[in-house]
């Protein structure tokens, strides 16, 4: 099962792009699954030393990927973050297949606009996500775990088509 991991900073459009890639795969008749890694980590409080529940995510991903494989999925589309080479390797191991990593790039001014719309009425949430967007962008730039980079400033349908073109 070939897997595409779509990474990017907060507000880059990872989840929307993954869902749109899934739509394109469905239109092409390709059996697949789409997984938002944030949903696999949704639990509180995180264990000490595991700020974003990465270990829980890996355990859940292993099981969900196996379920998709058992139902005949040929492709798996993940939306999430791999902050370093170890995370990338752990995700590849969890899905048990070929992994291509696509980083979405969007200028931080556009990210600010997207986050302001997403967190309207939630000033604390907006402040946290704005801070995290810059922090995560720097982490991803330094880590360079991606195989390809796709501009994600345009319509999500175009971004999805560009992702599939870039990773095959």
N, C-alpha and C positions, 0 to 999 in steps of 0.2 A: 504494500500500500504506500503510494507516494504521498508525502505530507508537505504542505506549504505552511510555514509559520510566518505570519504577518506581524512585524514588530514596528514600533515607533513610539514617540513620546506620547504623553497624555494629550488627548485631543487630536491626534493625527488622523483618526478615522479607521483604526484597526478593525473594530467590530463591524462597522458598516461595510468596509471593504471585504471582509471575510464573508459576510452574508451575501454581498453582490457576486463574489466569486462562486459561492454555492449556487446562486441563481443561474449563472452562466454554465456551470457544470450540469445542472439539472436540465437546462435547455438543450445541452449537447447529449443528454442521455447517459451521463457518466455517474455511476453510483458513488456517493460520497457522504461525508459527514462534516459538519461545521461545529467547532467548539470555541467558545469564548473562555480562555483560561482564567479570566477574572471570576467567572461563575464557579469554576472548580475550586477556587480559593476562598469563597465567601464563607467566612466563619470568624468568630470573634471570641475571645481575644487571640491574637496570633501567639504562638509559642515564643518564649524568650529566644532571641537570636535568629528568628525567622520572621522578620518584619512584614513580609508580604505573603506569608503562608506558602512558600515555594514547595516545601516538603509535602504538604497536604495536596497541593496542585499536582505534583508528580504522581502520587499514589492514585489520585482520582483519574488523571490522564491515562495512566497505564490501563485501568479498568475500562474506561469509556472507549479508548482506542481499540481495545480488544473486542468490545461489543460491536463497534462499527465494522471491524474486520470480519467478524463472524457473520454479519449480515450481508457481506459481499461488497463493502465499500472498496473502491479502487483508489480514491483520493480522500485525503483528510485535510481540512483547512482549519488552521488555528489562528486565533487572534490573541496576542499576548506580548510578553516582554521576555527577552533573553538578555540579561545585563552583561554576560561574559561568556567566554568559551565553555566554561563548565556548565552553565545553564543550558547552552545550546546542546552540548553532548548529552546531558540528562534528559532533555526533551526528546532528542532523537532516540535514546534508549527506551524511553517510556512509550513512544509510539511504535517502536520496533520496525521501523522502515526507513526508507529514503527520505531525507529531510532537506528541503530548500528553504532558505530564509530570505524574506523580502522585507526590506526596511522602507517604510513610508516616510517621505520627507515633506515637511510643510514648514514654511517660515513661522517663527514664533509669534509674529504679529497676527497671522491668521489663526494660530492656535489660541491666542488670547481672545479673539472674537468668538471662536467656537465655544471656548470654556465659559465666557460671560453669558452666552445664550443658554448653555447647559445648566449653569448654576445660578440662574436669575433668582434672586430672593434668598440666596444662601451664601452670604459674604464669607463666612468661615471656610466653607467648601471651596468656593472660588479661589480664595487666597492660598489654600493648601495646594490645589491643583495647578495654579499658576506657578507656584514655587517648584512643585514637582516636575512640571513640564520642562523648565530650564535645566534642572538637575538631571533628569532622565535623558534629555537630549545630549548633554555633555557625556554622560556615561556611555550612551550608545555610539556616539562619535568616536570616543576613545577605544571602545571594545571592538568595533568593526566585525561583528559576528555575522553580518548579512552577506549573502551571495550576490544580491542585486538590490538596487535602490530604485524606487518608483516615486515620481512626483504625485503627491496626493492632494494637490490644491484644486483640481478640477472636479467635475461630476463623478460621483462614486461609480457609476457604470463604466466610465472611461478608466478610472483607477483599477477596477477589477479586470477589465480587458488587458490593461498594461501589465498587471501582475501575472496573468496567465501567459501572456506573450513572453514575458521575461523569464519565467521559471519552467515553462513548458508543460 
